[in-house]
Amino acid sequence: MSIELHRHGDIHEIRLARPPVNALTPELLSALRAAVQAAPAEGARGIVLTGGSKVFSGGMDVPHLMGLDRASLKAGWATLFAAARALADSRVPVVAAIGGHSPAGGCVLALCCDYRIMARGPFRIGLNEVQVGLVAPDAIQHLMRRVVGTYRAERLLVAGSLVESEQAQAIGLVDELTDAEHVLARALHWLEELLKLPSAAMLASRQVARTDMIAALEAFSDDHLDGFIEDWYAPGTQAALQALVARLKK
């Protein structure tokens, strides 16, 4: 199983369940997309997205991707954008309960949620694609800009920075911190309070407020993905990715 589904009344928990670090594969991302889209019809009024106790998600499974041919690689990356769009365009609110580290693709998923609660401690989050020779597409950069502001997003993205939880909260990258064992409970509480509001007005306001994010992700076209794949195969990027795979094997 790449995901687990748990029900807390009318709030559904979708848990990334691919130990040890919930590295994202096309199969996991497709399952996540399907679960998010199916949840409202199954009675969910809200969703909590959770991961591991030390790592929410380590991002895309680079060793797996390195073994794919070009067509499969493109299809694999497309599943990340499809899962991101499903979260951004969810008919019900989604909270990211971030129990640990959340770099790269893990951060992308969290940024598409309505609210982010992170475990307090030496856990890091951010879009660090530059560190492996990749450029986060504008649709992904938009997600960062909308929560931390244009200039701060530029600094973080250009450096490929990962920031610890206290700084992440200070700059608005996450909304609140709590002890690791309370992350899920706080996420459920936040949703429970939100769901006490008049439903039609809350959901309509949410839809208007998220229009920019949904539009940015929907504007990410097949041509943009082709350009990203070309960058993947650039010699410098391949060298950085090979070095990353070697580190992961140690």
LOGUDO-43997 format. One record per residue (C-alpha): residue in one letter; x, y, z. Coordinates in nm, 2 decimals. Example, Ala and Ser with C-alpha at 12.3 -4.5 7.8 and 13.67 -1.06 7.14 Angstrom:
<rs>
+------+--------+--------+--------+
| type |     xx |     yy |     zz |
+------+--------+--------+--------+
|    A |   1.23 |  -0.45 |   0.78 |
|    S |   1.37 |  -0.11 |   0.71 |
+------+--------+--------+--------+
</rs>
This chain:
<rs>
+------+--------+--------+--------+
| type |     xx |     yy |     zz |
+------+--------+--------+--------+
|    M |   0.00 |   0.00 |   0.00 |
|    S |   0.13 |   0.34 |  -0.09 |
|    I |  -0.14 |   0.53 |   0.10 |
|    E |  -0.36 |   0.45 |   0.39 |
|    L |  -0.71 |   0.58 |   0.45 |
|    H |  -0.85 |   0.65 |   0.80 |
|    R |  -1.18 |   0.81 |   0.89 |
|    H |  -1.23 |   1.05 |   1.18 |
|    G |  -1.61 |   1.10 |   1.14 |
|    D |  -1.66 |   1.33 |   0.84 |
|    I |  -1.29 |   1.41 |   0.82 |
|    H |  -1.08 |   1.16 |   0.62 |
|    E |  -0.71 |   1.11 |   0.68 |
|    I |  -0.50 |   1.02 |   0.37 |
|    R |  -0.17 |   0.89 |   0.50 |
|    L |   0.14 |   0.86 |   0.28 |
|    A |   0.26 |   0.51 |   0.36 |
|    R |   0.57 |   0.42 |   0.17 |
|    P |   0.85 |   0.37 |   0.43 |
|    P |   1.11 |   0.47 |   0.51 |
|    V |   1.07 |   0.83 |   0.38 |
|    N |   0.75 |   0.82 |   0.17 |
|    A |   0.94 |   0.89 |  -0.15 |
|    L |   0.69 |   0.98 |  -0.42 |
|    T |   0.64 |   0.73 |  -0.70 |
|    P |   0.39 |   0.76 |  -0.99 |
|    E |   0.19 |   0.48 |  -0.82 |
|    L |   0.17 |   0.66 |  -0.49 |
|    L |   0.09 |   1.00 |  -0.65 |
|    S |  -0.18 |   0.84 |  -0.86 |
|    A |  -0.33 |   0.68 |  -0.55 |
|    L |  -0.32 |   1.01 |  -0.37 |
|    R |  -0.49 |   1.19 |  -0.65 |
|    A |  -0.77 |   0.93 |  -0.67 |
|    A |  -0.82 |   0.93 |  -0.29 |
|    V |  -0.85 |   1.31 |  -0.28 |
|    Q |  -1.09 |   1.32 |  -0.56 |
|    A |  -1.30 |   1.04 |  -0.42 |
|    A |  -1.32 |   1.17 |  -0.06 |
|    P |  -1.62 |   1.41 |  -0.09 |
|    A |  -1.84 |   1.15 |  -0.26 |
|    E |  -1.75 |   0.91 |   0.03 |
|    G |  -1.88 |   1.16 |   0.29 |
|    A |  -1.57 |   1.36 |   0.36 |
|    R |  -1.62 |   1.73 |   0.46 |
|    G |  -1.25 |   1.77 |   0.51 |
|    I |  -0.92 |   1.59 |   0.45 |
|    V |  -0.60 |   1.56 |   0.65 |
|    L |  -0.29 |   1.47 |   0.45 |
|    T |  -0.03 |   1.29 |   0.68 |
|    G |   0.30 |   1.12 |   0.63 |
|    G |   0.57 |   0.96 |   0.85 |
|    S |   0.66 |   1.06 |   1.20 |
|    K |   1.01 |   1.17 |   1.10 |
|    V |   0.96 |   1.24 |   0.73 |
|    F |   0.63 |   1.37 |   0.59 |
|    S |   0.77 |   1.29 |   0.24 |
|    G |   1.12 |   1.29 |   0.11 |
|    G |   1.00 |   1.41 |  -0.23 |
|    M |   1.02 |   1.23 |  -0.56 |
|    D |   1.19 |   0.89 |  -0.56 |
|    V |   1.49 |   0.99 |  -0.76 |
|    P |   1.65 |   0.65 |  -0.78 |
|    H |   1.33 |   0.51 |  -0.92 |
|    L |   1.30 |   0.79 |  -1.17 |
|    M |   1.66 |   0.75 |  -1.28 |
|    G |   1.57 |   0.40 |  -1.40 |
|    L |   1.29 |   0.51 |  -1.63 |
|    D |   1.30 |   0.58 |  -2.00 |
|    R |   1.21 |   0.93 |  -2.12 |
|    A |   0.84 |   0.86 |  -2.18 |
|    S |   0.79 |   0.69 |  -1.85 |
|    L |   0.99 |   0.97 |  -1.68 |
|    K |   0.76 |   1.23 |  -1.83 |
|    A |   0.45 |   1.03 |  -1.72 |
|    G |   0.60 |   1.00 |  -1.37 |
|    W |   0.66 |   1.37 |  -1.33 |
|    A |   0.31 |   1.43 |  -1.47 |
|    T |   0.16 |   1.24 |  -1.17 |
|    L |   0.31 |   1.49 |  -0.93 |
|    F |   0.14 |   1.78 |  -1.10 |
|    A |  -0.18 |   1.58 |  -1.12 |
|    A |  -0.17 |   1.51 |  -0.75 |
|    A |  -0.09 |   1.88 |  -0.68 |
|    R |  -0.39 |   1.99 |  -0.89 |
|    A |  -0.62 |   1.75 |  -0.71 |
|    L |  -0.52 |   1.89 |  -0.37 |
|    A |  -0.54 |   2.25 |  -0.49 |
|    D |  -0.88 |   2.19 |  -0.65 |
|    S |  -1.02 |   1.97 |  -0.37 |
|    R |  -1.39 |   2.03 |  -0.32 |
|    V |  -1.33 |   2.02 |   0.06 |
|    P |  -1.06 |   2.18 |   0.28 |
|    V |  -0.73 |   1.99 |   0.31 |
|    V |  -0.48 |   2.02 |   0.60 |
|    A |  -0.12 |   1.90 |   0.57 |
|    A |  -0.01 |   1.74 |   0.90 |
|    I |   0.36 |   1.76 |   0.86 |
|    G |   0.52 |   1.53 |   1.11 |
|    G |   0.88 |   1.56 |   0.99 |
|    H |   1.10 |   1.67 |   0.70 |
|    S |   0.92 |   1.78 |   0.38 |
|    P |   1.16 |   1.87 |   0.10 |
|    A |   1.09 |   1.92 |  -0.27 |
|    G |   0.79 |   1.71 |  -0.38 |
|    G |   0.67 |   1.68 |  -0.02 |
|    C |   0.67 |   2.06 |   0.01 |
|    V |   0.48 |   2.09 |  -0.32 |
|    L |   0.20 |   1.87 |  -0.18 |
|    A |   0.19 |   2.06 |   0.15 |
|    L |   0.18 |   2.40 |  -0.04 |
|    C |  -0.14 |   2.28 |  -0.22 |
|    C |  -0.32 |   2.23 |   0.10 |
|    D |  -0.54 |   2.49 |   0.28 |
|    Y |  -0.34 |   2.49 |   0.60 |
|    R |   0.00 |   2.34 |   0.72 |
|    I |   0.07 |   2.22 |   1.07 |
|    M |   0.43 |   2.11 |   1.12 |
|    A |   0.61 |   1.92 |   1.40 |
|    R |   0.83 |   2.15 |   1.62 |
|    G |   1.19 |   2.05 |   1.61 |
|    P |   1.49 |   2.01 |   1.37 |
|    F |   1.27 |   1.93 |   1.07 |
|    R |   1.32 |   2.10 |   0.74 |
|    I |   1.09 |   2.20 |   0.46 |
|    G |   1.14 |   2.38 |   0.12 |
|    L |   1.18 |   2.35 |  -0.25 |
|    N |   1.55 |   2.24 |  -0.29 |
|    E |   1.54 |   2.15 |  -0.66 |
|    V |   1.83 |   2.38 |  -0.74 |
|    Q |   2.06 |   2.16 |  -0.53 |
|    V |   2.02 |   1.88 |  -0.78 |
|    G |   2.04 |   2.09 |  -1.09 |
|    L |   1.67 |   2.13 |  -1.15 |
|    V |   1.45 |   2.45 |  -1.19 |
|    A |   1.12 |   2.44 |  -1.01 |
|    P |   0.86 |   2.53 |  -1.28 |
|    D |   0.68 |   2.86 |  -1.25 |
|    A |   0.36 |   2.68 |  -1.14 |
|    I |   0.55 |   2.54 |  -0.84 |
|    Q |   0.73 |   2.87 |  -0.77 |
|    H |   0.39 |   3.03 |  -0.76 |
|    L |   0.29 |   2.81 |  -0.47 |
|    M |   0.58 |   2.93 |  -0.27 |
|    R |   0.53 |   3.30 |  -0.37 |
|    R |   0.17 |   3.30 |  -0.26 |
|    V |   0.25 |   3.19 |   0.10 |
|    V |   0.58 |   3.37 |   0.17 |
|    G |   0.58 |   3.66 |  -0.06 |
|    T |   0.76 |   3.73 |  -0.39 |
|    Y |   1.11 |   3.84 |  -0.27 |
|    R |   1.14 |   3.58 |   0.01 |
|    A |   1.03 |   3.31 |  -0.23 |
|    E |   1.30 |   3.43 |  -0.48 |
|    R |   1.57 |   3.40 |  -0.21 |
|    L |   1.45 |   3.05 |  -0.11 |
|    L |   1.41 |   2.92 |  -0.46 |
|    V |   1.73 |   3.05 |  -0.60 |
|    A |   1.93 |   2.90 |  -0.32 |
|    G |   1.73 |   2.58 |  -0.30 |
|    S |   1.69 |   2.64 |   0.07 |
|    L |   1.54 |   2.41 |   0.33 |
|    V |   1.44 |   2.59 |   0.65 |
|    E |   1.37 |   2.44 |   0.99 |
|    S |   1.02 |   2.44 |   1.14 |
|    E |   1.06 |   2.75 |   1.35 |
|    Q |   1.18 |   2.96 |   1.06 |
|    A |   0.92 |   2.80 |   0.83 |
|    Q |   0.65 |   2.93 |   1.07 |
|    A |   0.81 |   3.27 |   1.10 |
|    I |   0.80 |   3.33 |   0.73 |
|    G |   0.45 |   3.18 |   0.67 |
|    L |   0.56 |   2.86 |   0.49 |
|    V |   0.37 |   2.67 |   0.76 |
|    D |   0.08 |   2.80 |   0.96 |
|    E |   0.15 |   2.66 |   1.31 |
|    L |   0.38 |   2.43 |   1.50 |
|    T |   0.30 |   2.17 |   1.76 |
|    D |   0.47 |   1.88 |   1.93 |
|    A |   0.52 |   1.58 |   1.69 |
|    E |   0.27 |   1.36 |   1.87 |
|    H |   0.00 |   1.63 |   1.84 |
|    V |   0.02 |   1.71 |   1.47 |
|    L |  -0.27 |   1.50 |   1.36 |
|    A |  -0.49 |   1.61 |   1.65 |
|    R |  -0.42 |   1.98 |   1.58 |
|    A |  -0.50 |   1.92 |   1.21 |
|    L |  -0.83 |   1.76 |   1.30 |
|    H |  -0.92 |   2.04 |   1.54 |
|    W |  -0.85 |   2.31 |   1.29 |
|    L |  -1.07 |   2.14 |   1.04 |
|    E |  -1.34 |   2.08 |   1.29 |
|    E |  -1.35 |   2.45 |   1.38 |
|    L |  -1.36 |   2.55 |   1.01 |
|    L |  -1.64 |   2.31 |   0.94 |
|    K |  -1.86 |   2.48 |   1.21 |
|    L |  -1.89 |   2.78 |   0.97 |
|    P |  -2.18 |   2.81 |   0.73 |
|    S |  -2.08 |   2.56 |   0.47 |
|    A |  -2.19 |   2.73 |   0.15 |
|    A |  -2.02 |   3.06 |   0.23 |
|    M |  -1.70 |   2.90 |   0.36 |
|    L |  -1.66 |   2.68 |   0.05 |
|    A |  -1.75 |   2.96 |  -0.19 |
|    S |  -1.50 |   3.20 |  -0.03 |
|    R |  -1.23 |   2.92 |  -0.03 |
|    Q |  -1.29 |   2.86 |  -0.40 |
|    V |  -1.24 |   3.23 |  -0.48 |
|    A |  -0.93 |   3.26 |  -0.27 |
|    R |  -0.76 |   2.96 |  -0.43 |
|    T |  -0.83 |   3.06 |  -0.79 |
|    D |  -0.48 |   3.19 |  -0.85 |
|    M |  -0.32 |   2.86 |  -0.74 |
|    I |  -0.55 |   2.64 |  -0.94 |
|    A |  -0.49 |   2.86 |  -1.25 |
|    A |  -0.11 |   2.84 |  -1.21 |
|    L |  -0.12 |   2.46 |  -1.19 |
|    E |  -0.36 |   2.42 |  -1.47 |
|    A |  -0.14 |   2.65 |  -1.69 |
|    F |   0.15 |   2.40 |  -1.65 |
|    S |   0.12 |   2.25 |  -2.00 |
|    D |   0.27 |   1.95 |  -2.17 |
|    D |   0.52 |   2.18 |  -2.34 |
|    H |   0.64 |   2.30 |  -2.00 |
|    L |   0.68 |   1.94 |  -1.88 |
|    D |   0.88 |   1.87 |  -2.20 |
|    G |   1.12 |   2.15 |  -2.11 |
|    F |   1.15 |   2.02 |  -1.75 |
|    I |   1.24 |   1.68 |  -1.89 |
|    E |   1.51 |   1.83 |  -2.11 |
|    D |   1.66 |   1.99 |  -1.81 |
|    W |   1.66 |   1.66 |  -1.63 |
|    Y |   1.88 |   1.51 |  -1.90 |
|    A |   2.13 |   1.80 |  -1.90 |
|    P |   2.48 |   1.68 |  -1.81 |
|    G |   2.51 |   1.90 |  -1.50 |
|    T |   2.17 |   1.79 |  -1.37 |
|    Q |   2.25 |   1.42 |  -1.44 |
|    A |   2.58 |   1.46 |  -1.25 |
|    A |   2.40 |   1.61 |  -0.95 |
|    L |   2.13 |   1.35 |  -0.96 |
|    Q |   2.39 |   1.07 |  -0.97 |
|    A |   2.56 |   1.22 |  -0.67 |
|    L |   2.23 |   1.23 |  -0.49 |
|    V |   2.16 |   0.86 |  -0.56 |
|    A |   2.51 |   0.77 |  -0.44 |
|    R |   2.45 |   0.95 |  -0.11 |
|    L |   2.11 |   0.78 |  -0.07 |
|    K |   2.28 |   0.44 |  -0.11 |
|    K |   2.52 |   0.50 |   0.18 |
+------+--------+--------+--------+
</rs>
